[in-house]
Amino acid sequence: MKLKGRSRRYPAYGSKMYSIVHGKCPRCQQGELFVSANPYKVGQMIAMCSRCEVCKTDFTRETGFYSVALWTSYPKTILIALIFMLLYLLVLHLSMLLFFIFFSLSMLLLPPIIMRLGRAILLNMFIDFDPNTHK
């Protein structure tokens, strides 16, 4: 099924969740938020484009704007930790040693993704989608 020339995706194109999950511009949802698509590229983990290359929306905010993303990262990390704890201990029945090893590895690998999600969520709180932006 096609939606306005696009294939059907979840989350739906035009929603804030689409922009957050895919790392797209909140205004047009076509341009990239981050310089590199790879969150583990050293030196560019959280490097953001200054403007959207499609609709020219400015991603540069006042000094300290993105530091608020750290505050949104904390609850996400706690939620992920609880989910992993339940999964590892109650579902997979891992020993405490294996739990500690897997949990430590998870918490070492997830911060770049969590930080990017925090920035994308924060930017989406202040910029709304406009389907007419790129016409």
QUIKA-V490451 format. One record per pair of residues at least 6 apart in sequence whose C-alpha atoms are under 8 Angstrom apart, sorted by the first residue. I is the first residue (numbers start at 0). GAP is how many residues later the second one is. D is the distance in Angstrom with one decimal. If there is no record, write none. Layout:
I|GAP|D / I|GAP|D
This chain:
0|6|6.5 / 0|7|6.2 / 1|6|6.0 / 9|8|7.4 / 10|6|6.1 / 10|7|5.1 / 10|10|8.0 / 11|6|6.0 / 12|6|8.0 / 12|16|7.6 / 13|15|7.1 / 13|115|6.3 / 13|117|7.4 / 14|114|7.4 / 15|10|6.9 / 15|108|6.4 / 15|112|7.9 / 15|113|7.5 / 17|6|7.7 / 17|11|7.8 / 18|6|6.3 / 18|7|5.6 / 18|10|5.9 / 18|101|7.5 / 18|105|7.7 / 19|6|7.9 / 19|97|6.4 / 19|100|5.2 / 19|101|6.0 / 19|104|7.4 / 20|96|7.4 / 22|9|6.1 / 22|10|5.5 / 22|11|7.0 / 22|94|8.0 / 22|97|6.7 / 23|6|5.9 / 23|7|5.5 / 23|8|4.7 / 23|9|5.3 / 24|6|5.2 / 24|7|5.8 / 24|8|5.6 / 24|27|6.4 / 24|32|7.9 / 25|97|7.3 / 25|98|5.7 / 25|101|5.9 / 25|102|6.1 / 25|103|5.5 / 26|28|7.6 / 26|30|7.1 / 26|100|6.3 / 26|101|5.6 / 26|102|4.2 / 26|103|5.4 / 26|104|7.8 / 26|106|7.1 / 27|26|7.5 / 27|27|6.4 / 27|101|6.1 / 27|102|6.1 / 27|103|6.4 / 27|104|8.0 / 27|105|6.0 / 27|106|6.5 / 28|100|7.4 / 29|24|6.7 / 30|21|5.3 / 30|22|5.7 / 30|23|5.4 / 30|24|7.6 / 31|17|7.4 / 31|20|6.6 / 31|21|7.6 / 32|15|5.8 / 32|16|5.8 / 32|19|7.1 / 32|87|7.7 / 33|12|6.9 / 33|13|5.9 / 33|14|4.2 / 33|15|5.5 / 34|9|6.9 / 34|12|5.8 / 34|13|5.3 / 34|14|5.4 / 35|8|6.5 / 35|9|7.6 / 35|11|7.6 / 37|7|7.4 / 38|6|4.8 / 38|7|7.2 / 38|73|5.7 / 38|74|6.3 / 38|77|7.7 / 39|72|6.7 / 44|67|6.1 / 44|71|8.0 / 45|66|7.2 / 45|69|7.2 / 45|70|6.2 / 47|11|7.9 / 48|10|7.0 / 49|8|6.2 / 49|9|5.3 / 49|10|5.6 / 50|6|5.4 / 50|7|4.5 / 50|8|5.4 / 50|9|7.4 / 51|6|6.7 / 51|7|7.4 / 53|80|6.8 / 54|78|6.2 / 54|79|5.7 / 58|64|7.8 / 65|53|6.3 / 65|56|7.5 / 67|54|7.7 / 68|46|7.0 / 68|49|4.7 / 68|50|5.3 / 68|52|7.9 / 68|53|6.3 / 69|45|7.0 / 69|48|6.9 / 71|46|5.7 / 72|41|6.1 / 72|42|6.2 / 72|44|7.9 / 72|45|5.6 / 75|38|7.3 / 76|37|7.4 / 80|22|7.7 / 80|26|8.0 / 83|19|7.1 / 84|14|7.7 / 84|18|7.6 / 87|6|5.8 / 87|11|6.1 / 88|6|7.3 / 88|7|7.8 / 88|10|6.9
